[in-house]
Amino acid sequence: MDELVKSLPSPTLPGLHLPCLDAHKGWLFKWTNYLKGYQRRWFVLSNGLLSYYRTQAEMAHTCRGTIPLATAHIGVGDACHLVLTSGGRSYHLKATSEAECQRWVSALQQAKANATVLMHHSDDSGDEAPIPHEERALTQGVLKTLASKLDDLSTCNELIGKHGAALQRSLSELEELRASNDNTDKVKAVNERATLFRITSNAMLNACRDFLDVAESHSRRWQKALHYEREQRHHLEETIEQLAKQHNSLERAWRENPSSYDGDVSDDNEEAEFFDAMEDSTNVCSKRTHQHSSVCCISQTISFSSLRRTRRTRIPDKPNYSLNLWSIMKNCIGKDLSRIPMPVNFNEPLSMLQRLTEDLEYSELLDRAARCDSSLEQMCLVAAFSVSSYSTTVHRTAKPFNPLLGETYELDRLEEYGYRSISEQISHHPPAAAHHVTSQRGWTLWQHITIDSKFRGKYISVMPLGNIHLQFHSSGNHYVWSKVTSTVHNIIVGKLWIDQSGDIDIVNTTTKDTCRLKFSPYSYFSREVPRKVTGVVEDREGTAHYILSGTWDDKMESAKIVESSQGGGGSEGKQKTVYQTLQPKLLWKKYPLPENAENMHFFSSLALTLNEPEEGVAPTDSRLRPDQRLMEEGLWDEANIQKQRLEERQRQERKKREAQANQALEDGQDIEGYQPLWFDRKTDENTGDATYFYKGGYWEAKERQNWSQCPRIF
């Protein structure tokens, strides 16, 4: 019995402890940004938290970030590569060897399992803000104590159950031997087990009391700390808002009178540290020292990178206009809709150039792809990006404005997403546009798209012709693909709905990897998931490595193939290939639509900002188009008047060019057709097709605000 009593935890001091969570620390390489790549960081795994520092000495004063493992996903890649996903962020890490990588993975998984048990109810929103070392140590000590008490309670619970069952058996045996005189040993055994049960119960009660005392003593302190943190966060948000307003005012004043602000730029901040790109500037600032220090830190951050502009989140609601659709469409069957004047009632307040730019809604997929070491994994992300461009169309049955010849559209998102985009309408019949995007995060995208649309009576088919090109700066991998056919159904009777159908063949012209995506057309009789997309990623030898699956309006996943075999007969006597795969991983997930989207043409958050007025753009920019602007404001009658005026002016310009061409023919002169302002026609080296390449000059003209070469089209 003495040995059993010794196994009980102490009623006042923790007798049992969880496995030590401070068991792993060392150097790993962490991805920071495209310019810096992977940087060496000192990582410390402690109490379910993975913290990192630039040096070991920094552990005493500055933590660069903390990743809570309780809610994190631990993924293992190739070449000593592991990915931690927590709070919507991905942290890409590399070890120096496969053995070291495996040790880290084992330690992280064990820490995650323990942290899940010990996870306390706090704000795990992904903040990586460092906290004072003493406060962190105190909090961790309290958590350890509570964990120890919980372990004590668990041990006591097991012993109570064990001794309670033994006591019950002894009582039953004593009851059976009540009539017998020789029951001295049985009574002794019952007394011993009753004593054990009483000791265990007392230990349980004491452990409960200790746990309750510790929890109550720190509950008020934690509530007070939480209230203080909320006040500090609110104060910081107000400070940032005030600084943003001051920044905008100064910027506006400088534009109006730049000569008043001439002078040397201060170099006082030369030695100021730049934190990793994945760490929020607000996290960097919230060191929770003094209020003055926080404001100074925010000011430093603003001096290093401009505050992001607040973009609009709504546009005027779409008015309810009735229209006799058949009276307009009955004479259009079989015709190219781009040649038929249409009222704005059929449109949405965006031009085709803006819709083309909307393909960049999920540009972060390309940012991730630029960081991939494996070209096959990169292909998966490129395929997901090609599918994501259709997710914004699922409720968008209205047609965009057909741009005027020479119309342009720029989208400068360097501050927010690291890219900027320029597109130009290079042909009116057939309508064609050229588009060029350069990203500071490691990629360039360009395309030359011609739209062919036909009205078939019950539906409208829109067939984009041309190729999309994507090149990654680091690897040089060059991808080429085209778009599928979009079909709007129930034009005359019923509710309008849109479908995408056809195949997308993506080719990496550098490595010869391929991916064929199949967009399954919707069928009432099919049991398939609507809007289904499937695909297979193959290397240059034709070996399949990944299976892609999902829907073009929601998400795409990839599953790595581990084995393939020939299955039963398929259609036309062909054998099907059966693939065994690992668990699928999410590549892309559609963002939810903004509130009230159904009354704002079902625009996404990005689409709501595309037509937002902006200073300094070219006079040919789609934002300045009057009929489109009037339509957005709900003034459709006025918009139709402006649309007719612009179309008539464009017809006159075309007749003028045709007359000049005929005169040149009569004079025996060379005829030079319409030449775009920002793009040149050249032969593509990879496909051999004639396409349009950005020749430069637009952003330089914007910086100088010299638009003298731009035509007057509005």
Residue pairs with C-beta under 8 A, 6 or more apart in sequence:
1 192
1 195
1 196
4 196
5 196
5 199
7 159
8 15
8 155
8 156
8 159
8 199
8 200
8 203
9 15
9 16
9 151
9 152
9 155
9 156
9 203
9 207
11 202
11 203
11 206
11 207
11 210
12 206
12 210
14 145
14 148
14 149
14 151
14 152
15 152
15 155
16 148
16 151
16 152
16 155
17 144
17 147
17 148
17 151
18 114
18 118
18 147
18 148
18 151
19 110
19 114
21 45
21 46
21 47
21 48
21 111
21 114
21 115
22 44
22 45
22 46
22 47
23 45
23 107
24 44
24 45
24 103
24 104
24 107
24 111
25 42
25 43
25 44
25 45
26 42
26 43
26 100
26 104
27 40
27 41
27 42
27 43
27 96
28 40
28 41
28 43
28 52
28 93
28 94
28 95
28 104
29 38
29 39
29 40
29 41
29 93
29 94
29 95
29 96
30 38
30 39
30 41
30 52
30 91
30 92
30 93
30 276
31 37
31 38
31 39
31 91
31 92
31 93
31 278
31 371
32 38
32 39
32 276
32 277
32 278
33 276
33 277
33 278
33 441
34 370
34 371
34 440
34 441
34 442
34 473
34 474
35 440
36 277
38 92
38 94
39 276
41 52
41 53
41 54
41 64
42 52
42 53
42 54
42 55
42 56
42 58
42 59
43 50
43 51
43 52
43 93
44 50
44 51
44 52
44 53
44 59
45 107
45 108
45 111
46 140
47 115
47 118
47 140
47 143
47 144
48 68
48 69
48 70
48 111
48 112
48 114
48 115
48 118
48 119
49 66
49 67
49 68
49 69
49 115
50 66
50 67
50 69
50 84
50 108
50 111
51 63
51 64
51 65
51 66
51 67
52 63
52 64
52 65
52 66
53 59
53 62
53 63
53 64
54 64
58 64
60 133
61 133
62 130
63 130
63 131
64 128
64 130
64 275
64 276
64 279
65 128
65 276
65 278
65 279
65 283
66 128
66 130
67 84
67 86
67 91
67 128
68 86
68 87
68 115
68 124
69 84
69 86
69 108
69 111
69 112
69 115
70 112
70 115
70 116
70 118
70 119
70 124
71 86
71 87
71 119
71 124
72 84
72 85
72 86
72 112
73 84
73 85
73 86
74 82
74 83
74 84
74 105
74 108
74 109
74 112
75 82
75 83
75 84
75 85
75 585
76 82
76 83
76 101
76 105
77 83
77 373
77 374
77 377
78 373
78 374
79 94
79 373
80 94
80 95
80 96
80 97
80 98
80 100
80 101
81 92
81 93
81 94
81 101
81 373
82 93
82 94
82 95
82 101
82 104
82 105
82 108
83 90
83 91
83 92
83 93
84 90
84 91
84 93
84 108
85 91
86 126
87 124
87 125
87 126
88 126
89 126
89 278
90 368
91 278
92 371
93 104
94 101
95 101
95 104
118 143
118 147
120 143
127 280
127 283
127 286
128 279
128 280
128 283
129 282
129 283
129 284
129 286
129 287
129 288
130 287
131 287
131 288
132 288
132 289
142 214
142 218
145 214
146 211
146 214
146 215
149 207
149 210
149 211
149 214
150 211
152 203
152 207
152 210
153 204
153 207
153 208
153 211
156 200
156 203
156 204
156 207
157 204
159 200
160 197
160 200
160 201
160 204
163 193
163 196
163 197
163 200
164 197
166 193
166 196
167 190
167 193
167 194
167 196
167 197
170 186
170 189
170 190
170 193
171 190
173 186
174 183
174 186
174 187
174 190
177 183
177 186
229 288
232 286
232 288
232 291
232 294
233 286
235 291
235 294
236 282
236 285
236 286
236 294
236 298
239 294
239 295
239 298
240 282
240 298
240 307
243 298
243 299
243 302
243 307
244 307
244 310
247 302
247 306
247 307
253 260
253 261
254 260
254 261
255 615
269 300
269 303
269 304
272 300
272 304
274 304
275 281
275 284
281 298
281 301
281 305
284 297
284 301
285 294
285 297
285 298
285 301
286 294
287 293
287 294
287 297
305 415
306 415
308 415
308 416
309 415
309 416
311 608
311 609
311 612
312 608
312 609
312 612
313 594
313 605
313 608
314 594
314 596
314 600
314 608
315 349
315 600
315 601
315 603
315 608
315 611
315 632
316 632
316 633
316 634
317 596
317 599
317 600
317 634
318 599
318 600
318 601
318 634
319 634
319 636
321 345
321 636
323 343
323 345
325 491
325 492
326 492
328 342
328 343
329 455
329 491
329 492
332 340
332 455
333 455
333 456
333 457
334 454
334 455
334 456
335 454
335 455
336 430
336 452
336 453
336 454
337 399
337 453
337 454
337 455
337 460
338 402
338 429
338 430
338 431
338 451
338 453
339 429
341 644
341 647
342 399
343 636
343 640
343 643
344 401
344 627
344 631
344 636
344 639
344 640
344 643
345 636
346 398
346 399
347 398
347 399
347 400
347 401
347 628
347 631
348 396
348 398
348 399
348 400
348 601
348 603
349 401
349 601
349 611
349 628
349 629
349 631
349 632
350 358
350 400
350 401
350 607
350 610
350 611
350 622
350 628
351 400
351 401
351 402
351 403
351 407
351 409
351 622
351 625
351 628
352 400
352 401
352 402
352 403
352 425
352 431
352 433
352 451
353 403
353 407
353 408
353 409
353 423
353 424
353 425
353 433
353 435
353 622
354 400
354 409
354 607
354 610
354 611
354 622
355 400
356 423
356 433
356 435
356 447
356 449
357 409
357 411
357 421
357 423
357 435
357 610
358 389
358 392
358 604
358 606
358 607
358 610
359 389
360 411
360 413
360 417
360 419
360 421
360 437
360 606
361 388
361 389
361 391
361 392
361 591
361 604
361 606
361 607
362 384
362 385
362 388
362 389
362 391
362 588
363 417
363 419
363 439
364 417
365 381
365 382
365 384
365 385
365 388
365 587
365 588
366 381
366 382
366 385
366 439
366 441
366 443
366 445
366 470
367 417
367 418
367 439
367 441
367 442
367 443
368 381
369 378
369 381
369 382
369 385
369 443
369 472
370 439
370 441
370 442
370 443
370 472
370 473
370 474
371 442
372 378
372 381
375 475
375 477
375 508
375 510
375 511
375 513
376 513
376 537
376 539
376 545
376 546
377 546
378 472
378 475
378 477
378 508
379 479
379 506
379 508
379 513
379 515
379 537
379 546
380 515
380 537
380 546
380 548
380 558
380 587
381 587
382 470
382 479
382 506
382 515
383 504
383 506
383 515
383 517
383 535
383 537
383 548
383 556
383 587
384 548
384 556
384 558
384 587
384 588
385 588
386 468
386 481
386 504
386 506
386 517
387 517
387 533
387 550
387 552
387 556
387 588
388 556
388 588
388 590
390 484
390 486
390 500
390 552
390 553
391 552
391 553
391 554
391 590
392 604
392 606
392 607
393 486
393 498
393 500
394 498
394 531
394 552
394 553
394 602
395 498
395 597
395 598
395 602
396 498
396 601
396 602
397 488
397 496
397 497
397 498
398 601
401 622
401 625
401 627
401 628
402 431
403 409
403 425
403 431
403 433
403 622
404 425
404 428
404 625
404 646
404 650
404 713
404 714
405 425
405 426
405 427
405 428
405 650
405 653
405 654
405 674
405 713
406 424
406 425
406 620
406 676
406 677
406 710
406 711
406 713
407 424
407 425
407 620
407 621
407 622
407 625
407 713
408 422
408 423
408 424
408 425
408 618
408 620
408 621
408 622
408 677
408 678
408 698
409 422
409 423
409 621
409 622
409 623
410 420
410 421
410 422
410 423
410 617
410 618
410 621
410 698
410 702
411 420
411 421
411 610
412 420
412 421
413 419
413 420
413 421
414 420
414 440
417 439
417 441
418 439
418 440
418 441
419 437
419 438
419 439
419 440
419 441
420 437
420 438
420 699
421 435
421 436
421 437
422 435
422 436
422 678
422 694
422 698
422 699
423 433
423 434
423 435
423 436
424 433
424 434
424 676
424 677
424 678
424 679
425 431
425 432
425 433
426 432
426 433
426 434
426 448
426 674
426 676
426 679
426 692
427 450
427 674
428 650
428 654
430 450
430 451
430 452
431 450
431 451
432 448
432 449
432 450
432 451
432 466
433 448
433 449
434 446
434 447
434 448
434 676
434 678
434 679
434 692
434 693
434 694
435 445
435 446
435 447
435 448
435 449
436 444
436 445
436 446
436 679
436 693
436 694
437 444
437 445
437 446
438 444
439 445
442 472
442 473
442 474
443 470
443 471
443 472
443 473
444 470
444 471
444 473
445 468
445 469
445 470
445 471
446 468
446 469
446 693
446 694
447 466
447 467
447 468
447 469
448 466
448 467
448 691
448 692
449 464
449 465
449 466
449 468
449 483
450 464
450 465
450 466
451 462
451 463
451 464
451 465
452 462
452 463
452 464
452 465
453 460
453 461
453 462
453 463
454 460
454 461
454 463
455 491
457 491
457 492
458 489
458 490
458 491
458 492
459 487
459 488
459 489
459 490
459 491
460 487
460 488
460 491
461 485
461 486
461 487
462 485
462 486
462 487
462 488
463 485
464 482
464 483
464 486
465 482
466 482
466 691
467 480
467 481
467 482
467 684
467 687
467 689
467 691
468 480
468 481
468 482
468 483
469 478
469 479
469 480
469 684
469 686
470 478
470 479
470 480
471 477
471 478
471 479
475 510
476 510
477 508
477 510
477 511
478 508
478 509
478 510
478 686
479 506
479 507
479 508
479 509
480 506
480 507
480 509
480 686
480 687
481 504
481 505
481 506
481 507
482 504
482 505
483 504
484 500
484 501
484 502
484 503
484 504
484 519
485 500
485 501
485 502
486 498
486 499
486 500
487 498
487 499
487 500
487 501
488 496
488 497
488 498
489 496
489 497
489 498
489 499
490 496
490 497
499 521
499 522
499 531
500 519
500 531
500 552
501 519
501 520
501 521
502 519
503 516
503 517
503 518
503 519
504 516
504 517
504 519
505 514
505 515
505 516
505 517
506 514
506 515
506 516
506 517
507 513
507 514
508 514
509 686
511 539
511 540
512 539
512 540
513 537
513 538
513 539
513 540
514 537
514 538
515 535
515 536
515 537
515 538
515 548
516 535
516 536
517 533
517 534
517 535
517 548
518 533
518 534
518 535
519 532
519 533
519 552
520 526
520 528
520 531
520 532
520 533
520 534
522 530
522 531
529 551
530 551
531 551
531 552
531 553
531 554
532 549
532 550
532 551
533 548
533 549
533 550
533 551
533 552
533 556
534 547
534 548
534 549
535 547
535 548
535 549
536 544
536 546
536 547
536 548
537 544
537 545
537 546
537 547
537 548
537 558
538 544
538 545
539 545
544 561
544 564
544 577
544 579
545 560
545 561
546 558
546 559
546 560
546 561
547 558
547 559
547 561
547 579
547 581
547 584
548 556
548 557
548 558
548 587
549 556
549 557
549 559
549 584
550 556
550 557
550 587
550 588
553 590
554 589
554 590
555 586
555 587
555 588
555 589
555 590
556 586
556 587
556 588
557 584
557 585
557 586
557 587
558 584
558 585
558 587
559 581
559 582
559 583
559 584
559 585
560 581
560 582
561 579
561 580
561 581
562 580
562 581
562 582
563 579
563 580
564 577
564 578
564 579
564 580
565 577
565 578
565 580
566 575
566 576
566 577
566 578
567 575
567 576
567 577
567 578
568 575
568 576
569 575
569 576
570 576
591 604
591 605
593 602
593 603
593 604
594 600
594 603
594 604
594 605
594 608
597 603
597 604
600 608
601 607
611 622
611 623
611 628
611 629
611 632
612 623
613 623
614 623
616 702
616 705
617 623
617 624
617 702
618 698
618 701
618 702
618 707
618 710
619 707
619 710
619 712
619 714
620 677
620 710
620 711
620 713
620 714
622 628
623 629
624 714
625 646
625 714
626 642
626 646
626 714
627 639
627 640
627 642
627 643
627 646
628 639
630 636
630 638
630 639
630 642
631 639
646 713
646 714
649 713
650 713
657 674
661 671
661 673
664 670
664 671
665 671
676 692
677 709
677 710
677 711
678 694
678 695
678 696
678 697
678 698
679 692
679 693
679 694
679 695
680 692
680 693
680 695
681 690
681 691
681 692
682 690
682 691
682 692
682 693
683 689
683 690
683 691
684 690
684 691
701 707
701 709
